[in-house]
Amino acid sequence: MNQASTPVRPGVVARLGGREIGLVATLFCVAALILGFGLLAGEVMEGDTMGFDNRVARFFRPLGASEPIGPDWVHEMVRDVTSLGSMVVLCFLLAAVVGYLLLVRKQGAALLVVGSILGGTVISFGLKLLFNRPRPEIPGGIQVFTASFPSSHAMLSAVTYLTLGALMTRVAAGARLKAYFMGIAVFLTVVIRLSRVYVGVHYATDVLAGWCVGSAWAALCWVVALRLQRRGQVEQPGTAGVPDEAALPEASRLRPSP
């Protein structure tokens, strides 16, 4: 007598379909960001973006002005904001997050975070060496000795904050909290890249290019992380560091009878 096959629940099919659609959409966004960077880089190397870059620069710092627009307290505030994308601050943040992940026994997640940020750093400085664009020449501006294109502040802040924001969405309960964490991550990347143009150490196209590459790299790393989680090679959120029920005292496992 043939046994009836177990019917597949529609909810499972819908979830699987949603996952594949989400994967395709993410990869499409990654491809679009990389294409955008390539087109922008071509225009920058041909010098076709200087008119746009100069107009944006003059908006923040009128021609002949020694300081950007705004009172002194705004200048100080913007310098504080731009430091959020510095290597020192990002390294401190990386160490704190990795330390937490190791304490809760999520070694795989910690390795992914380190790999994504270190990989983004290598890509950033590799692109700087490749394009070797000079910094804006602004009298009295902040002295920076690396190349200008793409902005490493914009790229690495996008990699770091978007990666951490995506990580928080995996442990947050509810759509509002997930949107909140990703909103904070996007907000930080935007204000940091604007601060780089304001203080005069980057052209607008530098920060746009850095944001494109950084966002694409962060999204690609997150796709890899999700794939590894489904294969069991990386801990699922909430599965590591939680004691097994069998190891709990007998009283804690008692359930009230219905």
C-alpha positions in Angstrom: 0.0 0.0 0.0 1.5 3.3 -1.1 2.0 5.9 1.5 0.7 9.3 0.7 3.4 11.8 0.3 3.5 14.6 2.8 2.1 17.8 1.3 4.4 20.8 1.1 3.0 23.7 3.1 2.3 26.8 1.0 4.0 28.9 3.6 7.3 27.1 3.1 7.1 27.5 -0.7 6.4 31.2 -0.2 9.4 31.7 2.1 11.7 29.8 -0.3 10.5 31.9 -3.2 10.9 35.1 -1.2 14.5 34.1 -0.3 15.4 33.5 -3.9 13.8 36.8 -5.0 15.7 38.6 -2.3 19.0 37.1 -3.4 18.4 38.0 -7.0 17.4 41.6 -6.0 20.5 41.9 -3.9 22.9 40.7 -6.6 21.2 43.0 -9.1 21.9 46.0 -6.7 25.5 44.8 -6.3 25.9 44.7 -10.1 24.2 48.1 -10.5 26.5 49.7 -7.9 29.6 48.2 -9.5 28.5 49.4 -12.9 27.8 52.9 -11.5 31.3 53.0 -10.1 32.8 51.9 -13.4 31.0 54.6 -15.3 31.9 57.2 -12.7 35.5 56.2 -12.7 35.7 56.5 -16.5 34.2 60.0 -16.4 36.6 61.1 -13.6 39.7 59.8 -15.4 38.6 61.7 -18.5 38.2 64.9 -16.5 34.5 65.3 -17.3 33.4 65.5 -13.7 35.5 68.5 -12.7 32.7 71.0 -13.4 30.3 69.1 -11.2 33.0 68.6 -8.5 33.9 72.3 -8.5 30.2 73.4 -8.2 29.7 71.2 -5.2 32.9 72.4 -3.6 31.9 76.0 -4.1 28.6 75.3 -2.5 30.3 74.4 0.8 33.3 76.7 0.4 32.7 79.9 -1.7 35.5 80.8 -4.1 38.4 82.5 -2.2 37.0 81.6 1.3 39.5 80.1 3.7 36.8 78.3 5.7 33.7 76.4 4.7 30.2 77.9 5.2 28.8 78.0 8.7 29.9 79.2 12.1 32.9 77.7 14.0 30.8 75.3 16.0 29.6 73.7 12.7 33.2 73.3 11.5 34.0 71.5 14.8 30.9 69.3 14.6 31.7 68.3 11.0 35.2 67.3 11.9 33.8 65.1 14.7 31.4 63.5 12.2 34.2 62.8 9.7 36.2 61.1 12.4 33.5 58.4 12.6 34.9 57.1 9.3 38.5 57.2 10.3 40.6 54.0 10.5 41.2 54.5 14.2 37.4 54.7 15.1 36.5 51.9 12.7 39.2 49.7 14.2 38.0 50.4 17.7 34.4 49.6 16.6 35.5 46.4 14.8 37.4 45.2 17.9 34.4 45.8 20.1 32.0 44.0 17.8 34.3 41.0 17.2 35.0 40.8 20.9 31.3 40.6 21.6 30.7 37.9 19.0 33.6 35.8 20.4 32.2 36.2 23.9 28.8 34.8 22.8 30.6 32.0 20.8 29.8 33.2 17.3 33.2 32.6 15.9 32.0 32.2 12.3 30.1 35.5 12.4 33.2 37.2 13.9 35.3 35.9 11.1 32.9 37.1 8.5 32.8 40.6 10.0 36.6 40.8 10.1 36.9 39.4 6.5 34.4 41.9 5.1 36.0 44.9 6.7 39.6 43.9 5.9 38.6 43.0 2.4 37.0 46.4 2.0 40.2 48.0 3.2 42.3 46.2 0.7 40.0 47.1 -2.1 39.9 50.7 -1.1 43.6 51.3 -1.0 44.1 49.2 -4.1 41.7 51.4 -6.1 43.5 54.5 -4.7 46.8 53.2 -6.1 45.1 52.3 -9.4 43.5 55.7 -10.1 45.9 58.0 -8.1 43.7 61.1 -8.3 45.2 64.1 -6.6 43.4 65.7 -3.6 41.5 69.0 -4.0 43.9 72.0 -3.6 42.3 74.1 -0.9 44.5 76.6 1.0 44.5 76.0 4.7 42.6 72.7 4.3 43.3 69.4 6.2 46.5 67.8 5.0 45.9 64.2 3.7 48.7 62.3 1.9 46.8 59.5 0.2 45.1 59.6 -3.2 41.6 61.0 -3.5 39.6 58.5 -5.6 37.7 56.7 -4.2 37.1 58.1 -0.7 38.3 55.5 1.8 36.2 57.2 4.5 33.1 56.8 2.4 33.9 53.2 1.3 35.0 51.8 4.7 32.2 53.6 6.6 29.7 52.0 4.2 31.3 48.6 4.6 31.5 48.8 8.4 28.2 50.4 9.3 26.1 48.6 6.7 27.6 45.3 7.7 26.9 45.9 11.4 23.4 47.3 10.6 22.6 44.1 8.6 24.0 42.0 11.5 21.7 43.8 13.9 18.7 43.1 11.7 19.4 39.4 12.1 19.0 39.6 15.8 16.3 42.2 16.0 12.7 41.2 16.5 10.1 43.0 14.4 10.2 45.0 11.2 10.4 48.3 12.9 13.6 47.5 14.8 15.2 46.1 11.6 14.3 49.3 9.7 15.6 51.3 12.6 19.0 49.7 12.6 19.5 49.8 8.9 18.3 53.4 8.9 20.9 54.4 11.4 23.6 52.6 9.3 22.6 54.4 6.1 22.3 57.8 7.9 25.9 57.4 9.3 27.3 56.6 5.9 25.6 59.6 4.3 26.7 62.2 6.9 30.3 60.9 6.8 30.6 61.2 3.1 29.0 64.7 3.1 31.5 65.7 5.8 34.4 64.7 3.6 33.3 67.2 0.9 32.6 69.9 3.5 36.1 69.8 5.0 37.5 69.9 1.5 39.6 66.7 1.5 37.5 65.0 -1.3 35.6 65.8 -4.4 31.9 64.8 -4.5 32.6 62.1 -7.1 35.2 60.6 -4.7 32.7 60.0 -2.0 30.0 58.8 -4.5 32.5 56.2 -5.9 33.5 55.1 -2.4 29.9 54.7 -1.3 29.1 52.7 -4.5 32.0 50.2 -4.0 31.5 50.0 -0.2 27.8 49.3 -0.4 28.3 46.7 -3.1 31.0 45.0 -1.1 28.9 45.0 2.1 25.9 43.6 0.2 28.0 40.9 -1.4 29.5 39.9 1.9 26.1 39.6 3.5 24.9 37.4 0.6 27.9 35.1 1.4 27.1 35.2 5.1 23.4 34.1 4.5 24.6 31.3 2.2 27.0 30.0 4.8 24.4 30.2 7.5 22.0 28.0 5.4 24.7 25.4 5.0 25.4 25.4 8.7 29.0 26.7 8.3 28.1 30.0 10.2 26.0 30.2 13.4 22.4 31.2 13.0 21.4 34.3 15.0 20.5 33.3 18.6 21.8 29.7 18.2 25.3 30.1 19.7 25.9 30.8 23.3 22.4 29.7 24.4 22.4 26.8 26.8 20.7 23.6 25.6 17.4 22.8 27.3 18.7 19.4 28.4 21.5 21.1 30.4 19.0 23.3 32.4 17.8 22.3 35.8 14.7 20.1 36.0 12.6 22.8 37.5 13.3 25.2 34.6 12.1 22.7 32.0 8.8 22.2 33.6 5.9 23.4 31.6 2.4 24.1 33.0 -0.1 21.6 31.8 -2.8 23.1 29.6 
